[in-house]
Amino acid sequence: MYFYARIQVGMSVIYVLLTISIIVAIIFFTAFIYSVKNGQYDDSYTPSVRMLFEDELVTDTPKVVKTNENKSIQLNKE
């Protein structure tokens, strides 16, 4: 009889914890939807300056390599 009563208490705790976790999840989801609708995640600054921070341009100048015999060899990009 004691074991059966203990199982009933354990199951009721699971139901309480499940209910609380669903309520907390709904609160966080509601806060997320509210912040998205109010423009919290809209980024209007970065796209305007993104072109200023691009990688360096690659130049098409040929690379010159010196050999042991004091000759220089020009390597072209293909």
N, C-alpha and C positions, 0 to 999 in steps of 0.2 A: 504494500500500500504506500509506503514511504517513497519507493522508487517511482511509482506511477505519478505521485504528486510532484516529485522533482522534475519529471519529464514535462509535465504540464506547465510548470513555471519556466522551464527552459524554452519551450515553444512560444510562450507568451512574450518572452524577452525578444525572441527572433522577430515576432510580428511587430513589436514596438520599434525595434531597430530598423526594420525594413520600412516602416511607415515614416520614421524620421529621415532616413536616407532619401526616400522619394521626395519628401517635402523640401529638403535641402537642395536636391537636384533641380526641382522645379524653380526654386528661388534663384539659383545660379543661372538657369536657362533664361528666366525672365529678365534678369539683370543683363545678360549678354544681348538679348534681343533689344532691350531698351537702349543699350550703348551703341549698337549698330544703327538703330533708327535715328539716333541723335548725332551721328557722324563721328563717333569716338575713333573709329578706325580709318576714317578718310584722311588720306595724306595728300595735301595739295602743295606741299613745299618741295618734296623730293623730286617729283617729275620735272619741275621747272629748273632745277640745278643739276639734274643727272647728266646732262650733256657737258657740263663743266668738269666732271670727274671721270670721264671715260679714260680707257687705257691709252698709252702713248701710241702715236701713229707709227707704223712700220715704214721706214724709208726703203726705197728700191736701189740704194747705192750698193754697188758690188763689194764683196769682201775680198781684201787683198791678203794673201798668205805669203810669207817669206820662207824660202827653203834654205837649206844649208849652204848652197852655192851662191848666195846673195842674189838669187833671182826671185822675182815676185810673180806670183800666179794670181790671176783674177778669177774668182769664183762667181758665177752668175746664178741667180735664183731661177728656178724653173718651176 
